[in-house]
Amino acid sequence: MSILQNLSPRALEAPESGIVEVVNYARTREGLIPLWVGEGDRPTPAFISAAASEALAAGETFYTWQRGIPPLRQALADYYRRSFGHAISPDHVYVTGSGMQAIKLSIEAVTSPGDDVLYLSPAWPNFAASAALSGCRPHAVEIDFRDGRWQLDAGRIEAAVTQKTTALFVNTPSNPTGWTATRADLADILSIARRHGLWIIADEIYARFFYAGGRALSFLDVMEEGDRILFVNSFSKNWAMTGWRVGWIVAPPETGQVLENLIQYSTSGVAQFMQKGALAAIEAGDPVIEEHVAIATRARDLFCDALIATNRVETLKPDGAFYAFLKIDGITDTRRAAIDIVDRALVGLAPGTAFGPGGAPFLRACFLRDPAQVSEAAERLAAYIKAL
């Protein structure tokens, strides 16, 4: 008998990431331009790393507050007041070991095994997989790509709700599509959640990457006291801290002990010296975000303009996030195409098959990189497309 037969069926059914599959295939390929994962090409700013190093050198290596150190929770509350125009107290904030853990703990907090959970698709695959690992049944609600735009039909969400539906995951601005909810979209979703007693898990990690200026609209702009919303977020994108694995949840204060207990029995909290780095980021890192958005804006325009000019690529300049989602004429198997593009063009893309229903015909490119490098990647892809 294989030892695997003695593992949990739920664990055995956990899918391999279609993104990581391509990364593992070509991670060490010399000369490759890696646009496959959701991170930029700049290291964490020195002032953030220095704050963590100083705390480590000072011996801040002991157990600490499981909900997060008080100065960081206060700074996150201040961040929402400064950047979102909404006053929240530190009692709403819980520091987690990554945005991914924030999502996982939120699922555990508001669902039970056998529950149905809904998510908008195409979508970053980790939510659906994480929900399934928690014993839930994830159901995709597709958004449409028509007339050159991604558009939500809120009626599809309503139609997908069952008696066992307990939660809805909404990522806006969206990874991978760049779809960004309007105020009407948010109000419609919230109205459905209220009618059916659903929790909303709101992933607004890309809210600052909004190309119309300022920030994207948030559920904070339409919600009222008592609405069942958990906001999940991360230091990864805004401040170039993907490898740090520090995130947070904004939740009703009444959930505090529940969330602290879930943190206790998963990681028991985030290392204090890492939280000191996160504190430096949130307190002094607004110029870093502005710089990253400026880079992404320039790279987005270069990349999308070059590929649209081939007349063989259907895409758009996204309203938010930092991904181009490409449908290339003549490509039907994007998983195979992603491997072929690595081999023939030395560009790393993520296959749309990794992003669930509605994503299969597309390839995703992360353009938060040096615009010159992104332009080179676009030239290589244009040549590849021409040779198809």
Secondary structure as the mmCIF struct_conf table of DSSP 4:
data_model
#
loop_
_struct_conf.conf_type_id
_struct_conf.id
_struct_conf.beg_label_comp_id
_struct_conf.beg_label_asym_id
_struct_conf.beg_label_seq_id
_struct_conf.end_label_comp_id
_struct_conf.end_label_asym_id
_struct_conf.end_label_seq_id
HELX_RH_3T_P HELX_RH_3T_P1 ILE A 3 ASN A 6
BEND BEND1 LEU A 7 LEU A 7
HELX_RH_AL_P HELX_RH_AL_P1 PRO A 9 LEU A 12
TURN_TY1_P TURN_TY1_P1 GLU A 13 GLU A 13
HELX_LH_PP_P HELX_LH_PP_P1 ALA A 14 SER A 17
HELX_RH_AL_P HELX_RH_AL_P2 GLY A 18 ALA A 26
TURN_TY1_P TURN_TY1_P2 ARG A 27 THR A 28
TURN_TY1_P TURN_TY1_P3 GLU A 30 GLY A 31
STRN STRN1 ILE A 33 PRO A 34
BEND BEND2 TRP A 36 GLY A 38
BEND BEND3 ASP A 41 ARG A 42
HELX_LH_PP_P HELX_LH_PP_P2 PRO A 43 PRO A 45
HELX_RH_AL_P HELX_RH_AL_P3 ALA A 46 ALA A 57
TURN_TY1_P TURN_TY1_P4 ALA A 58 GLY A 59
BEND BEND4 PHE A 62 PHE A 62
TURN_TY1_P TURN_TY1_P5 GLN A 66 ARG A 67
HELX_RH_AL_P HELX_RH_AL_P4 PRO A 70 SER A 83
TURN_TY1_P TURN_TY1_P6 PHE A 84 PHE A 84
BEND BEND5 GLY A 85 GLY A 85
HELX_RH_3T_P HELX_RH_3T_P2 PRO A 90 HIS A 92
STRN STRN2 VAL A 93 THR A 96
BEND BEND6 GLY A 97 SER A 98
HELX_RH_AL_P HELX_RH_AL_P5 GLY A 99 VAL A 110
TURN_TY1_P TURN_TY1_P7 PRO A 113 GLY A 114
STRN STRN3 ASP A 116 SER A 121
BEND BEND7 PRO A 122 PRO A 122
TURN_TY1_P TURN_TY1_P8 PRO A 125 PRO A 125
HELX_RH_AL_P HELX_RH_AL_P6 ASN A 126 LEU A 133
TURN_TY1_P TURN_TY1_P9 SER A 134 GLY A 135
STRN STRN4 ARG A 137 GLU A 142
HELX_LH_PP_P HELX_LH_PP_P3 ILE A 143 ILE A 143
STRN STRN5 ASP A 144 ARG A 146
TURN_TY1_P TURN_TY1_P10 ASP A 147 GLY A 148
STRN STRN6 ARG A 149 GLN A 151
HELX_RH_AL_P HELX_RH_AL_P7 ALA A 154 ALA A 160
TURN_TY1_P TURN_TY1_P11 GLN A 163 LYS A 164
STRN STRN7 THR A 165 ASN A 171
BEND BEND8 THR A 172 PRO A 173
TURN_TY1_P TURN_TY1_P12 ASN A 175 THR A 177
HELX_RH_AL_P HELX_RH_AL_P8 ARG A 183 HIS A 196
TURN_TY1_P TURN_TY1_P13 GLY A 197 GLY A 197
STRN STRN8 TRP A 199 ASP A 203
TURN_TY1_P TURN_TY1_P14 ILE A 205 ARG A 208
STRN STRN9 PHE A 210 PHE A 210
TURN_TY1_P TURN_TY1_P15 TYR A 211 ALA A 212
BEND BEND9 GLY A 213 GLY A 214
HELX_RH_3T_P HELX_RH_3T_P3 PHE A 219 ASP A 221
TURN_TY1_P TURN_TY1_P16 VAL A 222 VAL A 222
TURN_TY1_P TURN_TY1_P17 GLU A 225 GLY A 226
STRN STRN10 ILE A 229 SER A 234
BEND BEND10 PHE A 235 PHE A 235
TURN_TY1_P TURN_TY1_P18 SER A 236 ALA A 240
HELX_RH_3T_P HELX_RH_3T_P4 THR A 242 TRP A 244
STRN STRN11 GLY A 247 VAL A 250
HELX_RH_3T_P HELX_RH_3T_P5 PRO A 253 THR A 255
HELX_RH_AL_P HELX_RH_AL_P9 GLY A 256 GLN A 264
TURN_TY1_P TURN_TY1_P19 TYR A 265 THR A 267
BEND BEND11 SER A 268 GLY A 269
HELX_RH_AL_P HELX_RH_AL_P10 GLN A 272 ALA A 284
HELX_RH_AL_P HELX_RH_AL_P11 ASP A 286 ILE A 308
TURN_TY1_P TURN_TY1_P20 ALA A 309 ASN A 311
BEND BEND12 ARG A 312 ARG A 312
STRN STRN12 VAL A 313 GLU A 314
BEND BEND13 ASP A 319 ASP A 319
STRN STRN13 GLY A 320 GLY A 320
BEND BEND14 ALA A 321 PHE A 322
STRN STRN14 TYR A 323 ILE A 328
TURN_TY1_P TURN_TY1_P21 ASP A 329 GLY A 330
HELX_RH_AL_P HELX_RH_AL_P12 THR A 334 ALA A 345
STRN STRN15 VAL A 347 GLY A 348
STRN STRN16 ALA A 350 PRO A 351
HELX_RH_3T_P HELX_RH_3T_P6 GLY A 352 PHE A 355
TURN_TY1_P TURN_TY1_P22 PRO A 357 GLY A 358
TURN_TY1_P TURN_TY1_P23 ALA A 360 PRO A 361
STRN STRN17 LEU A 363 CYS A 366
BEND BEND15 ARG A 369 ARG A 369
HELX_RH_AL_P HELX_RH_AL_P13 PRO A 371 LYS A 386
TURN_TY1_P TURN_TY1_P24 ALA A 387 ALA A 387
#
